[in-house]
Amino acid sequence: MKIALDATYSVGQNLTGVGVYSRAMLQGLAGSHRDTHFLWCYRPHRFLRALSDPMPATCARRLLTTSWAPRADIFHALNQRVDVSRSKHTVATFHDLFVISGDYSTPEFRARFTEQARNAAARSDLVITVSTFTARQVEEHLKVDPRRIRVIHHGAERPLVTTSVSGHEQLILNVGALQRRKNIVRLVEAFEQTPSDWGLALAGSSGFGAEEIVARIEASPRRQDIQLLGHVSDQTLTGLYHRASIFAFPSLDEGFGMPLLDAMACGVPILTSNVSALPEVAGDAALLVDPHHTESIASGLNQLIADPELRTQLAARGLARAKNFTWEKAVEKTWNVYQELVGSANS
């Protein structure tokens, strides 16, 4: 069997969530199914950069454009984009639809994204979504029959802590791009209502609406207690997870919320939102708050600060829950989707 996958976003060092997922799928599938021929396909702007990346012997690189794709038994669009498919079957993974459902991008980007998403949904035999929440959005906004949707959760990136849990500093950590959807302004406003001996660390590159967020941080009466770190290395990020006593992630809209898994695996107690996919991922391992109200976020932060026993309980639940989210499991379930298509064609 020959399987082609869009590997475009797996290239580089500072990977987005789609990039982390793409790399995990590419390497996991090639490593666990060595009798299968994989074509790793790259769009022109990433093809040359991909040449320096190591590649398993069962894989080959191919160019992917808006008008051409290699032939295969299955083409898997790892980033919810299918411009063209010349394969027998097509699968698309949908990570989120917040560009369509919320005011988190420019009108031009929303129009382009919406067209790509609709094309991908229409051209795919089966659709993979990373959460039940995203599955419902795909059904609602793209009119995909739920019988064509398969939910496959992400895996945790960081190894589970094996010694004492995190929390050596009175530090609240947030990881994610500085963008409107991440709700950083309300988090900063909530932080201003916490005890003065606590700090807030914000790790992430700039995104849509970053100027407004940075201006609010600079104007904060607690500015000296806020670390605006920008993008940090993986090693630095691991250190931050292990130093923090609270992981605060009050995002307004997430198709999954990969930082939650990192926090769980590192033993950090979590405060997160009661909307989108976040309750689905967090389960009983987080304190849920209303992200649209600063007072709810502030109340949750202060509850965790005042209750070390609650933090310990949430950290333990997070470690236990993180064990359920593995890339090995995601790869196996993705392979089962391929077999489902091939089997239906042969029946």
C-alpha positions in Angstrom: 0.0 0.0 0.0 1.2 3.5 -0.8 0.2 6.4 1.4 0.8 10.1 0.7 0.7 12.6 3.5 1.0 16.4 3.4 4.2 16.9 5.5 4.5 20.6 4.8 4.1 21.8 8.4 6.4 19.2 9.9 9.4 21.2 8.7 11.4 23.5 11.0 12.2 23.9 14.7 9.5 26.1 16.1 6.5 23.9 15.2 2.9 24.9 15.7 0.4 22.4 17.0 -0.3 21.3 13.4 3.4 20.8 12.9 3.8 18.7 16.1 0.9 16.6 15.0 2.2 16.2 11.5 5.7 15.1 12.7 4.2 12.7 15.2 2.0 11.1 12.5 4.8 10.9 9.8 7.4 9.4 12.1 4.9 7.2 14.0 3.3 5.7 10.9 6.6 5.1 9.2 8.1 3.5 12.3 5.2 1.1 13.0 4.3 0.1 9.5 7.6 -0.6 7.7 6.1 -2.7 5.0 4.2 0.4 3.7 5.5 2.9 1.2 5.0 6.5 2.4 5.2 9.6 0.3 6.0 12.7 2.4 4.6 15.6 0.3 5.7 19.2 0.7 4.3 22.5 -0.7 6.9 24.4 -2.8 7.8 26.9 0.0 8.9 24.1 2.3 10.2 21.5 -0.1 13.9 22.6 -0.2 14.0 23.0 3.6 12.7 19.5 4.0 15.7 18.0 2.1 17.9 18.3 5.1 15.6 16.4 7.4 16.3 12.7 7.9 13.9 10.3 6.3 13.2 6.6 6.9 14.1 4.1 4.1 10.4 3.4 3.4 9.6 7.0 2.7 10.2 9.3 -0.2 9.7 13.1 -0.8 7.3 14.5 -3.3 6.2 18.0 -4.3 2.6 19.0 -3.6 1.0 22.1 -5.3 -2.4 23.6 -5.6 -2.9 21.7 -8.9 -0.9 18.5 -8.5 -0.5 15.7 -6.0 1.2 12.3 -6.3 -0.9 9.2 -6.9 -1.3 6.8 -4.0 -3.8 4.5 -2.4 -4.6 7.1 0.3 -3.8 10.8 0.5 -3.9 12.2 4.1 -4.1 16.0 4.5 -2.7 16.5 7.9 -3.6 20.2 8.0 -7.3 20.3 6.8 -6.3 21.4 3.3 -7.0 19.4 0.1 -6.5 21.4 -3.1 -6.3 18.3 -5.2 -6.1 14.6 -4.7 -5.2 12.0 -7.3 -5.3 9.1 -4.8 -8.0 6.4 -4.5 -9.0 7.7 -1.1 -8.6 10.9 0.7 -8.5 11.7 4.5 -8.3 15.1 6.1 -7.5 16.0 9.7 -9.4 19.0 11.1 -7.7 20.6 14.1 -10.1 23.6 14.7 -12.5 25.9 13.0 -12.1 29.0 15.2 -11.3 31.1 12.1 -14.8 30.4 10.9 -16.6 30.5 14.2 -15.0 33.5 15.9 -13.5 36.9 15.3 -9.9 35.8 15.6 -8.4 36.7 12.2 -8.6 39.1 9.3 -11.6 38.9 6.9 -9.2 38.0 4.1 -7.7 35.1 6.0 -11.2 33.9 7.2 -12.4 33.8 3.6 -9.4 31.9 2.3 -9.5 29.5 5.3 -13.2 28.8 4.9 -12.9 28.0 1.2 -10.0 25.6 2.0 -11.9 23.9 4.8 -15.0 23.4 2.7 -13.0 21.9 -0.2 -11.1 19.6 2.2 -14.4 18.4 3.7 -16.0 17.8 0.4 -13.1 16.0 -1.2 -12.4 13.7 1.8 -13.9 10.2 2.1 -13.3 10.3 5.9 -12.6 13.2 8.2 -10.4 12.9 11.3 -11.0 15.5 14.1 -8.8 15.9 17.1 -11.7 16.3 19.5 -15.5 15.7 19.8 -15.9 19.5 20.0 -14.1 19.9 16.6 -16.2 17.1 15.2 -19.4 19.0 16.1 -18.0 22.1 14.5 -17.1 20.3 11.3 -20.6 18.8 11.2 -22.2 22.2 11.9 -20.1 24.6 9.8 -19.0 22.3 6.9 -22.2 20.1 6.8 -20.2 16.9 7.1 -22.3 13.8 7.8 -21.2 12.6 11.3 -20.9 9.1 9.9 -17.8 10.3 7.9 -16.1 11.7 11.0 -13.6 9.9 13.3 -12.3 11.5 16.5 -8.7 10.8 17.3 -7.1 12.7 20.2 -3.5 14.1 20.2 -0.7 12.6 22.3 1.3 14.2 25.1 4.6 15.7 24.0 6.5 15.6 27.3 7.5 12.5 29.3 5.6 12.1 32.5 7.4 13.3 35.6 8.7 10.4 37.7 9.9 12.3 40.8 8.2 15.1 42.8 5.5 17.1 41.0 6.2 20.7 39.8 5.5 23.8 41.8 8.7 25.1 43.4 7.9 28.7 42.7 4.9 30.9 43.2 4.6 31.2 39.5 1.5 31.0 37.2 2.4 29.9 33.7 0.6 30.4 30.4 1.9 28.9 27.1 0.5 30.0 23.8 0.7 32.7 21.2 -0.1 36.2 22.2 -3.4 36.4 20.3 -6.9 37.5 21.0 -8.3 33.9 21.1 -5.9 33.0 24.0 -7.6 35.5 26.3 -4.4 36.9 27.6 -5.8 40.3 28.5 -8.4 38.8 30.9 -5.7 36.5 32.3 -3.5 39.6 33.1 -6.5 41.4 34.6 -7.2 38.3 36.8 -3.6 38.0 37.8 -3.7 41.6 39.1 -6.1 40.4 41.7 -3.8 37.7 43.0 -1.3 38.1 46.0 1.6 40.3 45.2 4.2 37.6 45.9 3.1 35.6 42.9 4.4 36.0 39.3 3.0 35.3 35.8 5.0 34.0 32.9 3.7 34.2 29.4 5.5 32.0 26.8 4.6 32.3 23.2 5.1 34.2 20.0 3.0 37.1 18.7 -0.3 36.5 16.9 -3.5 38.2 15.9 -4.2 41.1 18.2 -0.8 41.0 19.9 -0.3 44.8 20.0 -3.4 45.3 22.2 -2.2 42.5 24.5 1.3 43.9 24.9 -0.1 47.4 25.5 -2.3 46.0 28.3 0.6 44.2 29.9 2.8 47.3 29.8 0.1 49.3 31.5 -0.4 46.7 34.3 0.2 47.8 37.9 1.8 44.4 38.3 4.1 44.7 35.3 7.2 43.9 37.3 5.6 40.5 38.2 4.9 39.6 34.6 7.5 37.8 32.4 6.8 38.4 28.7 9.0 35.7 27.3 8.1 35.4 23.6 8.9 32.1 21.9 11.2 30.0 24.1 13.2 26.8 23.4 11.9 23.4 24.2 14.4 23.1 27.0 13.4 26.4 28.5 9.7 25.5 28.2 10.3 22.3 30.1 12.0 24.2 32.8 9.0 26.6 33.0 6.6 23.7 33.4 8.6 22.3 36.2 9.0 25.6 38.0 5.3 26.7 37.8 2.8 26.0 40.6 -0.2 26.8 38.4 -0.8 26.4 34.6 -3.4 28.9 33.5 -5.0 28.4 30.1 -8.3 30.4 29.9 -8.5 30.3 26.1 -11.7 31.3 24.4 -11.6 28.6 21.7 -9.5 25.5 21.2 -9.9 22.6 18.9 -7.9 20.5 21.3 -5.5 22.4 23.6 -2.1 20.6 23.5 -0.5 22.7 26.3 -2.9 21.1 28.7 -1.3 17.7 28.0 2.2 19.1 28.6 1.1 20.6 31.9 -0.5 17.3 33.0 2.6 15.3 32.0 4.8 17.8 34.0 2.5 17.5 37.1 1.3 21.1 37.0 -2.2 21.8 38.4 -4.4 23.4 35.7 -6.9 26.2 35.5 -8.6 26.3 32.1 -11.9 27.3 30.4 -15.2 25.5 30.5 -15.8 26.0 26.8 -14.7 24.5 23.4 -12.6 21.3 23.6 -10.8 22.2 26.9 -13.2 20.3 29.3 -13.0 17.3 27.0 -9.2 17.2 27.3 -8.9 18.3 30.9 -11.5 15.9 32.3 -11.3 16.0 36.2 -7.7 17.2 36.1 -8.4 20.9 36.0 -10.3 23.7 37.7 -12.7 25.0 35.1 -13.6 28.7 34.8 -15.7 31.0 32.6 -13.2 32.6 30.3 -15.5 35.4 29.3 -15.5 36.8 32.9 -12.3 38.1 34.5 -13.8 37.6 38.0 -14.2 33.9 37.3 -10.6 33.5 36.2 -9.4 35.6 39.2 -11.5 33.5 41.6 -10.1 30.3 40.2 -6.5 31.5 40.5 -7.0 32.6 44.1 -8.7 29.3 44.9 -5.7 27.4 43.7 -3.2 29.8 45.3 -4.9 29.4 48.7 -5.4 25.6 48.5 -2.1 23.7 48.1 -4.0 20.4 48.7 -6.2 21.1 45.7 -3.2 21.8 43.6 -1.7 18.5 44.7 -4.9 16.7 43.8 -5.2 18.2 40.4 -1.5 17.5 39.6 -2.0 13.9 40.5 -5.1 13.6 38.4 -3.3 15.3 35.5 -0.5 12.8 35.6 -3.0 9.9 35.6 -5.0 11.5 32.8 -1.9 12.2 30.6 -1.3 8.5 30.4 -4.4 8.2 28.3 -3.1 10.5 25.6 -0.3 9.0 23.6 1.0 9.4 20.0 1.2 5.7 19.7 -2.5 5.4 20.3 -3.2 8.2 17.8 -1.0 6.6 15.2 -2.8 3.2 15.6 -6.2 4.8 15.3 -5.2 6.7 12.2 -3.9 3.5 10.7 -7.3 2.0 11.4 -8.9 4.8 9.5 -6.8 3.9 6.5 -7.7 0.2 6.8 -11.3 1.1 7.0 -11.1 2.9 3.6 -9.0 0.1 2.0 -11.3 -2.6 3.4 -14.4 -0.8 2.2 -12.9 -0.6 -1.3 -12.1 -4.3 -1.4 -15.4 -5.5 0.1 
